């Protein structure tokens, strides 16, 4: 039986909460996660892995201590491991994250209200 296709629109329609990534697929040890974002996230870094942001719908900004990167629909950015960053979105934005299984969304930041539960599949 062939693998099942994944419809991103249907997956985004399955949840409404912000800053709570949902796993939609795995490839080897990597997870593909969808998230709705709006407002500011926390400053953080991931010491052991790069992090990929793909803007699916809307616009977002990723702030760095020495500048900013702006992403619009269809654009992606790789944040190198160990790089402190803070994602933000003035209006709701739909994104896909690609990162190794087990990565905590708030990285090295103290656990707070933005720390998502791991491996929530939709």
Backbone as CSV, one residue per row, in Angstrom:
resi,resn,N_x,N_y,N_z,CA_x,CA_y,CA_z,C_x,C_y,C_z
1,UNK,0.852,-1.179,0.000,0.000,0.000,0.000,0.900,1.245,0.000
2,UNK,0.657,2.217,-0.884,1.507,3.406,-0.943,1.306,4.307,0.275
3,UNK,2.316,5.114,0.581,2.166,6.052,1.702,1.014,7.018,1.435
4,UNK,0.415,7.505,2.501,-0.713,8.434,2.410,-0.191,9.870,2.241
5,UNK,-0.806,10.617,1.344,-0.437,12.021,1.188,-0.941,12.822,2.384
6,UNK,-0.287,13.945,2.640,-0.656,14.814,3.752,-1.088,16.150,3.170
7,UNK,-2.298,16.579,3.506,-2.823,17.847,3.038,-2.596,18.899,4.121
8,UNK,-1.732,19.870,3.844,-1.381,20.873,4.858,-2.588,21.709,5.272
9,UNK,-3.453,22.060,4.323,-4.643,22.844,4.657,-5.532,22.118,5.649
10,UNK,-5.731,20.822,5.433,-6.544,20.028,6.360,-5.889,19.948,7.730
11,UNK,-4.590,19.817,7.746,-3.883,19.734,9.033,-3.981,21.057,9.800
12,UNK,-3.781,22.180,9.107,-3.910,23.477,9.789,-5.335,23.695,10.302
13,UNK,-6.329,23.179,9.585,-7.722,23.328,10.013,-8.036,22.508,11.266
14,UNK,-7.160,21.577,11.611,-7.400,20.684,12.747,-7.011,21.287,14.100
15,UNK,-6.397,22.480,14.092,-6.021,23.101,15.367,-6.029,24.622,15.224
16,UNK,-6.163,25.316,16.359,-6.208,26.778,16.340,-5.215,27.432,17.287
17,UNK,-4.617,26.675,18.197,-3.732,27.277,19.196,-2.438,27.763,18.560
18,UNK,-1.898,28.831,19.149,-0.654,29.433,18.667,0.540,28.887,19.444
19,UNK,1.684,28.841,18.760,2.971,28.461,19.355,2.947,27.049,19.942
20,UNK,2.162,26.159,19.349,2.064,24.778,19.829,2.241,23.844,18.626
21,UNK,3.481,23.586,18.204,3.723,22.780,17.007,3.083,21.398,17.078
22,UNK,2.553,20.978,15.929,1.923,19.663,15.802,2.711,18.846,14.779
23,UNK,3.031,17.619,15.125,3.785,16.741,14.239,2.833,16.178,13.182
24,UNK,3.281,16.244,11.909,2.467,15.676,10.835,3.182,14.528,10.114
25,UNK,4.494,14.418,10.292,5.236,13.344,9.632,6.625,13.224,10.240
26,UNK,7.238,12.059,10.015,8.629,11.840,10.399,9.387,11.266,9.208
27,UNK,10.644,11.642,9.128,11.549,11.082,8.132,12.858,10.809,8.860
28,UNK,13.216,9.552,8.944,14.376,9.150,9.741,14.177,9.696,11.149
29,UNK,15.092,10.495,11.673,14.938,11.031,13.023,14.397,12.463,13.029
30,UNK,13.910,12.933,11.880,13.407,14.305,11.775,11.894,14.348,11.765
31,UNK,11.357,15.394,12.375,9.919,15.599,12.388,9.558,16.837,11.578
32,UNK,8.414,16.753,10.922,7.818,17.882,10.223,6.663,18.343,11.102
33,UNK,6.715,19.608,11.515,5.714,20.131,12.444,5.056,21.363,11.843
34,UNK,3.752,21.495,12.090,3.025,22.687,11.685,2.716,23.507,12.928
35,UNK,2.722,24.824,12.765,2.375,25.706,13.875,1.689,26.960,13.341
36,UNK,0.754,27.431,14.121,0.167,28.750,13.901,0.894,29.669,14.876
37,UNK,1.358,30.799,14.394,2.071,31.717,15.282,1.458,33.107,15.170
38,UNK,1.510,33.838,16.268,1.088,35.239,16.286,1.639,35.862,17.557
39,UNK,2.156,37.084,17.426,2.784,37.751,18.554,4.264,37.396,18.618
40,UNK,4.807,37.500,19.819,6.237,37.247,20.010,6.452,35.931,20.734
41,UNK,7.489,35.217,20.325,7.913,34.011,21.020,8.978,34.423,22.033
42,UNK,9.716,33.494,22.567,10.778,33.787,23.532,12.133,33.713,22.830
43,UNK,13.095,34.484,23.341,14.472,34.361,22.869,14.980,32.993,23.302
44,UNK,15.596,32.267,22.373,16.117,30.945,22.700,17.103,30.505,21.626
45,UNK,17.768,29.382,21.903,18.650,28.758,20.916,18.610,27.254,21.117
46,UNK,19.033,26.554,20.093,19.129,25.096,20.143,20.606,24.758,19.960
47,UNK,21.252,24.304,21.028,22.694,24.071,20.998,23.113,22.906,20.101
48,UNK,22.210,21.942,19.894,22.609,20.712,19.205,22.036,20.537,17.806
49,UNK,21.247,21.478,17.333,20.638,21.281,16.018,20.280,22.593,15.337
50,UNK,20.333,22.565,14.017,19.780,23.658,13.224,18.259,23.551,13.307
51,UNK,17.574,24.626,12.902,16.109,24.630,12.891,15.649,25.268,11.578
52,UNK,14.705,24.604,10.912,14.195,25.100,9.640,12.806,25.688,9.839
53,UNK,12.614,26.906,9.345,11.312,27.572,9.333,10.875,27.711,7.880
54,UNK,9.673,27.244,7.560,9.096,27.400,6.228,7.780,28.144,6.398
55,UNK,7.670,29.292,5.761,6.462,30.102,5.863,5.451,29.593,4.839
56,UNK,4.347,29.069,5.317,3.309,28.507,4.466,2.264,29.572,4.113
57,UNK,1.844,30.359,5.099,0.809,31.370,4.890,1.093,32.559,5.797
58,UNK,1.064,33.758,5.239,1.293,34.966,6.023,2.738,35.420,5.957
59,UNK,3.122,36.169,6.979,4.484,36.701,7.078,4.969,36.558,8.514
60,UNK,6.261,36.379,8.640,6.860,36.281,9.975,8.231,36.925,9.963
61,UNK,8.721,37.213,11.137,10.062,37.752,11.324,10.790,36.857,12.308
62,UNK,12.056,36.613,12.037,12.900,35.934,13.013,13.963,36.935,13.411
63,UNK,13.918,37.329,14.670,14.869,38.302,15.192,16.126,37.584,15.668
64,UNK,17.250,38.212,15.404,18.538,37.748,15.902,19.143,38.898,16.684
65,UNK,20.104,38.639,17.504,20.711,39.707,18.311,21.378,40.753,17.429
66,UNK,21.735,40.378,16.185,22.429,41.335,15.315,21.659,41.650,14.033
67,UNK,20.338,41.381,14.016,19.556,41.707,12.834,18.264,40.917,12.782
68,UNK,17.566,40.990,11.658,16.300,40.283,11.490,16.240,39.631,10.111
69,UNK,15.434,38.581,10.020,15.114,37.948,8.743,13.598,37.965,8.622
70,UNK,13.103,38.409,7.476,11.664,38.454,7.230,11.316,37.390,6.205
71,UNK,10.309,36.582,6.531,9.858,35.520,5.643,8.426,35.771,5.225
72,UNK,8.159,35.542,3.956,6.788,35.596,3.457,6.449,34.228,2.886
73,UNK,5.196,34.067,2.476,4.735,32.782,1.964,5.694,32.205,0.930
74,UNK,6.015,30.938,1.110,6.881,30.251,0.166,8.357,30.382,0.450
75,UNK,8.719,31.069,1.515,10.140,31.233,1.847,10.502,30.407,3.075
76,UNK,11.779,30.062,3.152,12.264,29.301,4.298,13.593,29.866,4.781
77,UNK,13.929,29.516,6.006,15.173,29.960,6.611,15.697,28.864,7.517
78,UNK,17.000,28.636,7.469,17.649,27.700,8.378,18.372,28.523,9.437
79,UNK,17.996,28.325,10.700,18.682,28.969,11.813,19.761,27.996,12.289
80,UNK,21.036,28.392,12.183,22.113,27.482,12.593,22.075,27.171,14.091
81,UNK,22.502,25.975,14.427,22.529,25.591,15.839,23.350,26.591,16.637
82,UNK,22.910,26.806,17.874,23.602,27.723,18.760,23.313,29.195,18.509
83,UNK,22.438,29.515,17.545,22.129,30.907,17.220,20.877,31.347,17.963
84,UNK,21.013,32.353,18.817,19.870,32.861,19.564,18.920,33.583,18.610
85,UNK,17.631,33.290,18.750,16.633,33.873,17.858,15.278,33.967,18.553
86,UNK,14.401,34.789,17.951,13.032,34.934,18.456,12.093,35.130,17.273
87,UNK,11.245,34.138,16.990,10.244,34.296,15.939,9.113,35.218,16.405
88,UNK,8.586,35.995,15.479,7.442,36.861,15.755,6.554,36.907,14.512
89,UNK,5.291,37.275,14.730,4.361,37.489,13.615,3.312,38.488,14.074
90,UNK,3.189,39.585,13.342,2.193,40.596,13.706,0.783,40.050,13.556
91,UNK,0.536,39.319,12.477,-0.753,38.673,12.244,-0.517,37.175,12.181
92,UNK,-1.584,36.409,12.324,-1.408,34.958,12.332,-0.673,34.486,11.081
93,UNK,0.271,33.603,11.296,1.104,33.049,10.242,1.132,31.534,10.419
94,UNK,1.111,30.794,9.319,1.200,29.341,9.350,2.597,28.946,8.909
95,UNK,3.265,28.135,9.720,4.632,27.732,9.407,4.801,26.224,9.523
96,UNK,5.854,25.733,8.872,6.298,24.360,9.065,7.706,24.411,9.640
97,UNK,7.953,23.578,10.617,9.272,23.437,11.223,9.804,22.047,10.868
98,UNK,11.097,21.957,10.622,11.733,20.670,10.396,12.891,20.590,11.382
99,UNK,12.825,19.593,12.252,13.842,19.471,13.291,13.885,18.039,13.803
100,UNK,14.988,17.658,14.459,15.088,16.293,14.973,14.016,16.009,16.028
101,UNK,13.610,14.771,16.095,12.664,14.328,17.112,13.209,14.696,18.496
102,UNK,12.332,15.175,19.364,12.715,15.474,20.737,13.155,16.904,20.987
103,UNK,13.223,17.737,19.960,13.625,19.134,20.162,12.502,19.875,20.881
104,UNK,12.857,20.580,21.950,11.897,21.392,22.694,11.799,22.746,22.014
105,UNK,10.589,23.211,21.753,10.411,24.430,20.965,11.030,25.667,21.603
106,UNK,11.148,25.706,22.912,11.744,26.865,23.579,13.245,26.712,23.798
107,UNK,13.835,25.651,23.272,15.286,25.473,23.332,15.841,25.589,24.730
108,UNK,16.818,26.503,24.879,17.489,26.661,26.164,16.774,27.627,27.099
109,UNK,15.670,28.236,26.649,14.923,29.157,27.512,14.271,28.361,28.634
110,UNK,14.126,28.997,29.780,13.443,28.336,30.884,12.048,27.922,30.444
111,UNK,11.608,26.775,30.947,10.261,26.325,30.623,9.275,27.406,31.030
112,UNK,8.393,27.753,30.104,7.398,28.778,30.389,6.117,28.465,29.643
113,UNK,5.217,29.410,29.590,3.911,29.176,28.961,4.016,28.893,27.469
114,UNK,5.144,29.165,26.837,5.329,28.899,25.405,5.906,27.507,25.124
115,UNK,6.341,26.791,26.155,6.897,25.456,25.944,5.766,24.499,25.586
116,UNK,5.868,23.892,24.401,4.823,23.002,23.903,5.066,21.569,24.353
117,UNK,3.990,20.802,24.424,4.114,19.379,24.681,4.789,18.744,23.480
118,UNK,5.646,17.778,23.736,6.352,17.094,22.646,5.447,16.087,21.947
119,UNK,5.707,15.929,20.670,5.102,14.875,19.856,3.577,14.836,19.899
120,UNK,2.953,15.984,19.751,1.510,16.026,19.581,1.239,15.866,18.084
121,UNK,0.691,14.729,17.718,0.421,14.402,16.310,-0.995,14.821,15.934
122,UNK,-1.123,15.302,14.708,-2.463,15.546,14.155,-2.572,14.848,12.812
